[in-house]
Amino acid sequence: MANRLIYGIDDIPPAREVLVLGLQHYLTMFGSTVAIPLLLAKSLGIESDPVTLGMLISTMFFVSGITTLLQTTWGNRLPLVQGGTFSFLAPTMAICSLGPLAKAGFEVRIQHVQGAVILSSLVEIAAGYSGLVGKLLRFLRPITIAPTVVLIGLALFRFGAPMAGRDWWTGGLTIGLIVLFSQLLSHRSRLCQMFPILLGIGGAWAFAALMTWTGAFPTDHPSHVSLQNLAAAPWFRVPYPLQWGWPQFGAAAFLAMLSGVLASIVESVGDYHACARMAGAPPPTARDIDRGIGMEGIGCLVAGLFGTGNGTTSYSENIGAIGLTKVGSRRVVQCGALLMLGLATFGKFGGLFTTIPSPIVGGMYCVMFGMIAGVGLSNLQAVDLDSPRNLFVLGFALFMGLSVPEYVNGIELARDAGTLWTIVHTLGKTGMAVGALCALVLDNLLPE
């Protein structure tokens, strides 16, 4: 791979090329980053508050720029883009549905999420810089990783077709376009190969805007595109720490978020090896992995202080971009990070994406979360699936990861419930945590 690279990890391309290639990395992480605040809008209570939603989107990109610079400069120094992670979605939704928070406003909800992210980030920092991650990886085998990642996607099935089904014309069009660009045209066009989600959303968005302009989609239509949200957004706004108020800390919220951090760590370890291979760098040592995880913990701490409603992790999409472009330069990714910081201060930038109709968002979820589940299953390539023992561990973990949250969601937590029951209740609503725990315990206890 190193011999075929145009620019290696330490190379510095000409300024013009750096800018264009940095913009490409920015566009590659764009779709996934925008998707996270849109999906969290209802849980955080800002589904009908486009101005705040736009601010949250801008904050996500601003923090991504900061954490990418931290990782590439002082972390493991691989050309890794850092951004929001889907593994934090289920814990965040579980936290927002806790007792009094279910009826609280946005600021109260996100303050509790911030507190959970900050506390769990301290665990990730300690696990990384103490060298604990490298020592514990031998207990996290593929049969534990697979159901954990699969449940990140499957646990969010309620937000796919129900949202797209509000208007199947635009929701179905979104799904069809993403499938067209990612599966049918990707081998013919580099543009389709790199930006299928962005092209799919853009095409469906343009269709909805056209139908709105012609009057076919009236104001009360699910796919109506309203520019009032964009007009209400400020022109310039710089996100800042504690912009939503002081974080609130709770044991139940912390443990729920910790499950997301653990899943993120597992995913990032694989990303480090893939990125080093693509960029022509030596395979990461245990020390490199520990330093990278420690810096991701610092990134989550930054995200918690700024209040993104999420954490940070390494983006697999951008590793794929390195493989396609044969450009593994660290400087290119750092340029992309500077673009994230600059554009995030442009308030209309975040406001623009609040005009995306919900059926388009639902269609995007159907494809993206299905893909995440597929990526999780790909971890089983090295697992003996003829073994009844392995099939039992896998099937039981997946089933319980879906079934237990369904059961726990039907149990209303008493107002005077103690801390222990609150913790159990919160973890029980997080399918990823349930599945990971079942697989981890069974895989390490049952004989081969």
Sequence and secondary structure as in RCSB ss.txt:
>XXXX:A:sequence
MANRLIYGIDDIPPAREVLVLGLQHYLTMFGSTVAIPLLLAKSLGIESDPVTLGMLISTMFFVSGITTLLQTTWG
NRLPLVQGGTFSFLAPTMAICSLGPLAKAGFEVRIQHVQGAVILSSLVEIAAGYSGLVGKLLRFLRPITIAPTVV
LIGLALFRFGAPMAGRDWWTGGLTIGLIVLFSQLLSHRSRLCQMFPILLGIGGAWAFAALMTWTGAFPTDHPSHV
SLQNLAAAPWFRVPYPLQWGWPQFGAAAFLAMLSGVLASIVESVGDYHACARMAGAPPPTARDIDRGIGMEGIGC
LVAGLFGTGNGTTSYSENIGAIGLTKVGSRRVVQCGALLMLGLATFGKFGGLFTTIPSPIVGGMYCVMFGMIAGV
GLSNLQAVDLDSPRNLFVLGFALFMGLSVPEYVNGIELARDAGTLWTIVHTLGKTGMAVGALCALVLDNLLPE
>XXXX:A:secstr
 GGG SB TT    HHHHHHHHHHHHHHHHHHHHHHHHHHHHHHT TT HHHHHHHHHHHHHHHHHHHHHHHHHS
S SS  EE  GGGHHHHHHHHTSGGGGGS HHHHHHHHHHHHHHHHHHHHHHHHTTHHHHHGGG  HHHHHHHHH
HHHHTTGGGSHHHHTT HHHHHHHHHHHHIIIIISTTT HHHHH HHHHHHHHHHHHHHHHHHHTSS TTSTT  
 SHHHHHS SB    TTTT      HHHHHHHHHHHHHHHHHHHHHHHHHHHHHT     HHHHHHHHHHHHHHH
HHHHHHT SS  EE HHHHHHHHHHTB  HHHHHHHHHHHHHHHTBHHHHHHGGGS HHHHHHHHHHHHHHHHHH
HHGGGGGS TT HHHHHHHHHHHHHHHHHHHHHHTS   TT  HHHHHHHHHHT HHHHHHHHHHHHHHHS  
